[in-house]
């Protein structure tokens, strides 16, 4: 059976070019040796040394232009050594670790570390249960913006710079206390914010199907208040399912579909 082997010589001091070569193993019992490959040329390599100011476990990546060359990890003192590298390379470095942002120090291979923060948001109803499908918007004055929809548990915003953030929660069926608030995050803080939701409206859900049972998608479904002038609409998804939000308790609604050439019946 034919197979490919990747040959990569390694040394702590010597740089080999080419870095790797591929050879094919023999395909028959008659051919017992693989075809010869070119020589590896060893040369003295250069090393890049630096520090991340006491942060260990930082992945430092070395790039030559847009080409990735190698990577290393800082030790317990935040020091690293990358190499051996070709002397003629035009290298740039990046540093990565969850919870930190690293800024290179001018004219050195060192990095300044900025400890990032996180924010956990929990939204609870009157029975202390998590409220799902809430639209959460987190923004700041430094052009940060993150919009998300809550799931069945808390929502966590990671990798936040120190500063002032603005949090807002929206869901038609609920009012929230507070509805919007300002949060000041300091370096390395991980606070938890709890919003209280009070139900003020309800939803109706259903499925649109044609007479042959196939789902109908991208159709507009409308709920019109019979006793008061209220109006809500939504659209059906690929499975024909729709959801109309913001319907007030005690009111009667007529559910209709805005589409030509179709007549739908409720059951």
C-alpha positions in Angstrom: 0.0 0.0 0.0 1.3 3.4 -0.9 1.7 5.9 1.9 3.3 9.3 2.4 5.8 10.1 5.1 6.6 13.6 6.3 10.2 14.1 7.3 10.9 17.0 9.6 14.4 17.4 11.2 14.4 19.1 14.6 17.1 20.8 16.6 17.2 23.3 19.5 20.0 25.3 17.8 20.1 24.5 14.1 17.6 25.5 11.4 17.0 23.1 8.6 15.9 24.0 5.1 13.6 22.9 3.7 11.7 22.6 6.9 9.9 19.4 5.8 9.9 16.9 2.9 7.4 14.3 1.8 8.4 10.9 0.5 6.3 8.1 -0.9 6.8 4.6 0.4 7.2 1.7 -2.1 4.0 0.5 -3.9 5.1 -3.1 -4.7 7.3 -5.8 -3.2 9.8 -5.3 -6.0 10.5 -1.8 -5.1 12.1 -2.0 -1.6 13.4 1.5 -1.2 11.7 4.8 -1.3 12.9 7.4 -3.9 15.7 9.6 -2.6 14.9 13.1 -1.3 16.9 16.3 -1.4 19.4 17.0 1.3 18.4 19.0 4.3 20.8 22.0 4.8 21.5 23.0 8.4 22.4 26.5 9.3 22.6 28.5 12.5 19.3 29.9 13.5 18.3 33.0 15.4 16.1 33.2 18.5 13.5 35.7 19.7 13.3 36.2 23.4 10.8 38.2 25.4 8.5 38.4 28.4 4.8 38.9 29.0 5.3 40.6 32.4 4.6 37.6 34.6 1.8 36.0 32.7 2.4 32.3 32.2 0.8 29.9 29.7 0.7 32.6 27.0 0.8 31.3 23.4 3.3 33.4 21.4 3.0 32.9 17.7 5.7 33.9 15.2 4.7 35.1 11.7 6.9 35.9 8.7 4.6 38.3 6.8 1.3 36.4 6.6 2.9 33.0 6.9 2.8 31.2 10.3 6.3 30.0 11.3 6.1 28.6 14.8 4.7 29.1 18.3 5.9 28.7 21.9 4.4 29.1 25.4 5.6 31.4 28.2 7.0 29.8 31.4 6.1 30.4 35.0 7.9 33.8 34.9 6.2 34.9 31.7 9.4 34.4 29.6 9.5 32.8 26.2 12.1 31.8 23.5 11.1 31.2 19.9 13.4 29.6 17.4 15.6 28.6 15.7 14.5 31.0 12.9 15.9 32.0 9.6 18.0 35.2 10.0 16.5 36.9 6.9 12.9 36.7 8.1 10.8 39.7 8.8 9.0 38.5 11.9 6.1 39.7 13.8 4.7 38.2 17.0 1.2 37.8 18.6 0.4 36.7 22.1 -2.8 35.0 23.1 -4.4 33.8 26.4 -8.1 33.7 27.4 -8.9 36.6 29.7 -6.0 38.8 28.6 -5.2 41.2 25.8 -1.5 41.7 24.9 0.1 44.8 23.4 3.6 44.7 22.1 6.2 47.0 23.6 7.9 49.3 21.1 11.3 48.2 19.9 11.3 45.0 21.9 9.8 41.5 21.8 8.0 42.0 25.1 4.2 42.3 25.7 2.2 44.3 28.1 -0.7 42.3 29.5 -4.2 43.8 30.1 -6.4 41.7 32.3 -9.8 41.5 30.7 -13.1 41.2 32.5 -16.4 39.3 32.0 -20.0 40.0 32.8 -22.6 37.3 33.7 -26.3 38.2 33.3 -29.1 36.2 34.8 -32.8 37.0 34.0 -35.3 35.6 36.5 -39.1 35.6 36.4 -41.4 35.9 39.4 -40.8 32.2 40.3 -37.0 32.6 40.1 -36.8 30.7 36.9 -34.5 31.7 34.0 -36.3 33.6 31.2 -35.2 32.5 27.7 -35.4 34.3 24.3 -34.6 37.7 25.8 -32.7 40.1 23.5 -29.7 41.4 25.4 -27.6 44.4 24.2 -24.3 45.2 25.8 -22.5 48.3 24.5 -19.8 50.7 25.6 -18.4 54.1 24.7 -15.3 52.5 23.1 -17.4 51.1 20.2 -18.0 47.7 21.7 -21.4 46.2 21.0 -22.6 42.6 21.5 -26.2 41.6 20.8 -27.4 38.2 21.8 -30.5 36.2 22.8 -30.6 34.4 26.1 -30.9 30.6 26.4 -32.1 28.5 29.3 -29.3 29.6 31.7 -27.2 32.7 32.3 -25.5 34.7 29.6 -21.7 35.4 29.8 -20.0 38.3 28.0 -16.2 37.5 27.9 -13.0 39.4 27.1 -14.3 42.9 28.1 -11.9 45.8 28.5 -12.2 47.9 31.7 -14.7 50.7 31.2 -18.4 51.7 31.4 -20.9 49.4 29.7 -24.6 49.8 29.0 -26.9 46.7 29.3 -30.5 46.6 28.0 -33.0 43.7 27.9 -36.0 43.4 25.6 -38.8 40.8 25.3 -42.4 41.7 24.4 -43.9 39.4 27.0 -41.9 40.9 29.9 -41.0 44.1 31.6 -37.6 44.1 33.3 -36.2 45.7 36.4 -34.0 47.4 35.7 -34.8 47.7 32.0 -31.4 49.3 31.3 -28.4 50.0 33.4 -24.9 51.3 33.4 -22.1 49.0 34.6 -18.5 50.0 35.4 -16.0 47.2 34.9 -12.6 47.3 36.5 -9.6 45.3 35.4 -10.1 41.6 36.0 -13.6 41.9 37.5 -16.3 39.2 36.8 -19.5 40.5 38.3 -23.0 38.9 38.0 -26.0 41.0 37.2 -29.5 39.8 37.9 -32.5 41.3 36.0 -36.1 40.6 37.3 -38.7 40.0 34.7 -42.5 40.5 35.1 -44.8 38.9 32.6 -47.1 41.5 30.9 -48.1 39.6 27.8 -48.3 36.2 26.2 -47.5 34.4 22.9 -49.4 32.2 20.5 -47.6 29.6 18.4 -48.7 27.4 15.5 -47.8 25.8 12.3 -48.8 26.6 8.7 -49.3 23.7 6.3 -50.7 23.3 2.8 -53.5 20.8 2.1 -50.9 18.1 1.3 -49.3 18.6 4.8 -46.1 20.4 3.5 -44.9 23.3 5.8 -45.3 26.8 4.4 -42.5 29.1 5.2 -41.9 32.9 4.9 -45.6 33.7 5.3 -46.8 36.6 7.5 -49.1 35.7 10.4 -51.1 38.5 12.0 -52.9 38.7 15.3 -55.5 41.5 15.4 -57.2 42.5 18.6 -61.0 42.2 18.4 -62.0 44.3 21.4 -59.1 46.8 21.2 -57.0 48.3 18.4 -53.9 46.0 18.8 -51.8 44.3 16.1 -48.9 41.8 16.2 -47.3 39.9 13.4 -44.6 37.3 12.7 -43.5 35.0 9.9 -43.3 31.2 9.5 -40.0 29.4 9.4 -38.8 26.5 7.2 -40.9 24.1 9.3 -44.0 26.3 8.9 -43.8 27.3 12.6 -44.7 30.8 13.8 -44.9 32.7 17.1 -46.8 35.9 17.8 -45.6 37.8 20.8 -46.9 40.6 23.0 -50.6 39.4 23.2 -52.4 40.9 26.2 -54.1 38.7 28.7 -58.0 38.7 28.5 -58.1 40.1 25.0 -59.5 38.2 22.0 -57.5 38.1 18.8 -58.2 37.1 15.2 -55.3 35.1 13.6 -54.9 35.6 9.9 -52.3 34.9 7.2 -51.3 37.7 4.8 -50.8 35.8 1.5 -52.5 35.6 -1.9 -54.1 32.5 -3.3 -54.1 30.6 0.1 -56.8 29.9 2.6 -55.8 28.5 6.0 -58.0 26.9 8.6 -57.3 26.8 12.4 -57.8 23.6 14.4 
